[in-house]
Amino acid sequence: MIRNAKAKGARLEREVKDRLKKAGCIVVRQAASLFPDLICILPVEPGKEELNKRLFFIECKCRKYISSEERKLLMQIELRFGGKSIIAYKHKGKMAFCGLNYNAFPSLKALGIFATII
């Protein structure tokens, strides 16, 4: 069971990474269960947007649930490095993202990604 859960999580991380790369993003996947799972920089025209509005820390979850400890850690990462934290998950078979705050949405919507707030 644990092996299957790890494999499912790793597969989701790769799917999210591939989806974002196809949208033109730079994505780094952190192996060995490091937190967060992915670090992403969204593409924009030069000079149009600051880096901290294009930098995303992504935690991938097979279910949308995120613990309060993980939420606090994501918020600390935001404060320390700038950028926005989001959760990636599958919703009815489609890739979905939800943010910890509303400021993440304009950049995500530009990529055509379904996004909600948690």
N, C-alpha and C positions, 0 to 999 in steps of 0.2 A: 504493500500500500504506500509506504513512504517513497519508495523508488518511483512509483507511478506519479505521485504528487510532484516530486522534484522534476520529473521528465515533463509533466504537463506545464509546470511553471517555466521551465527553460524554453519549451516550445513557444509559449506565449511571448516571452521576452524576444525571441528571434523573430516572431511574426510582427511584433510592434516595431522592432528595429528595421525590418525590411520595409514595412509600410511607410515609415518616416523617411527612410533613405530614398524610396521611390518618389516621395514628395519633394526631394531635393535637400533634405536636412543632413547635417553632419550628426551621426549618432555613435556613441561609444557605449558598449555593453560591458558592465563590470561582472566578471566571472566570480566564482567562489562565494556566492551569496552575499556580496558586498551591498551596502545600502547607499544610495538608491540603485535600482537595477540598470537604468539607462540615463545617460546625460545627452541632451539634444540641443543643437543650435539650429534655429529655423532660418531659412534663407529670406533675405529682403534686399531691396535695392540699396546700394551703398549710400550712406548718409541719411537714410529715411527713418531708421529706428535705432535706439540704443541697444547695446548688447544685452543688458539686463532684462529687456522686454522680449528677447528672442531666446534666452537661455532657459531650458526646462530640465528639471530633475524628475524622472519618471520611475514610479514604483509600479510594477506589473503584478496584478492579482487575478487569480482564476475566478474568484468571486470579488465583488466590489468592496468587501469589508476591509477596513484598515484599522488597526488597533490605535488606541489613544497614544501609546508610546511611539508608534511609527509616525503618527500625525505630528507629534511634538518634535520628533527628529527632523521631519521634512521642513517644518517651520524654522527650526534652528539653521538648517542648511540654507534656506531662503535668506535669512537674516545675515548669515556669514558671507555668502557668495553672490547674493543678488539672484535674479531669475525667479522662476515660478515652479512650484511643485504640483504634479498631477499624478493621478492614478489611471493606469491603462487596464482595461478589462474587456471581456467579450460580452456583448449584449445581443441576444437573439442571433448569435452567429456572426455578428458584425463587430469590428473594432470600435471601442468607445473609450472616451477619456473623460474624467471628471476632475475638476480643480478644487483646491482648498479655498480658493477665492475667485471672484469674478474677473479679476485682471488677466487671467490666463486665456479667456475665451476669444478675444479678437484675433490673436495669432493662430489659435487652433482652427477657428472657423475659416480663416484664409486658406487652410490646407484641406478644407472640406471634411473635417473630422467632427463626428457627433460628440458633443460635450455637455455635461451636466454639472451641477454643483453638489458637493457632499457636505 
